């Protein structure tokens, strides 16, 4: 017999949820989808906190063990109230992902406004002040994050434009982090699978000898609404648009009450994967758009799963349009 929680490769921390609105020192509605990083032995999560007014800001949580977090008294980044970003952030800033490239800490986040979601870039030296570098996409694109090193001399990002109503993961390249292009599709929803409706990048890819290992989120649409789960894909080191293997099963699915019930039910939304020296991987994720949680596994297990599965063929009989296919 496989117990309910053993269905998932990721093992949930028994102290989940790590952070809820009750832990935030200022008035808010909810906290979720925080970008995390480990720098000089300290775990930092840039939290997405949705205020009572309904839009999101970023707050800061720090910890020496990755489980017990201290949260700063006030938000560290709020929507711009002046300058070129003002009109693109009026509906909030969301879902930050942190990547350190060549010693600089970058944050790719979603800038929300009536124009729709756009990807924006900021840098920080201390997580208390942030320099905005502006929009790096037009509307209809989110789930952006930078790869941790240049590939073929260029910066690389994942993004998730929606075309023909279908959200797919793409890679896009840049010489200077400002002008982006040479975009290529990476993975699409798979008809008949747990990720049949939409996919988006979740965690900064991890470089391994066999390729870039990337944890992504996949959505299945049901009569009860969407279900967000996490999966894993392995991409070619030299050309990250080339899929070497993709797990056919999710590595985490909503099962616990804190993942099943919240502002948006049935959501696990990974936003950072931290690899420890011993090969343990800690995946920080938003649960039901209402809490921050963590679950762990090892690089060995992730690689074994993705290699075992390979790239499965899409199942027949889907009602999703099969055009355009890749
Ligand atoms: C996505 C994003 C996430 C959110 C998820 C589930 O589209 O907006 O921020 O966690 O939906 O609601």
Boltz pocket constraint, residues with backbone or C-beta under 6 A from the ligand:
constraints:
  - pocket:
      binder: B
      contacts: [[A, 33], [A, 94], [A, 95], [A, 228], [A, 264], [A, 267], [A, 269], [A, 286], [A, 289]]
      max_distance: 6.0
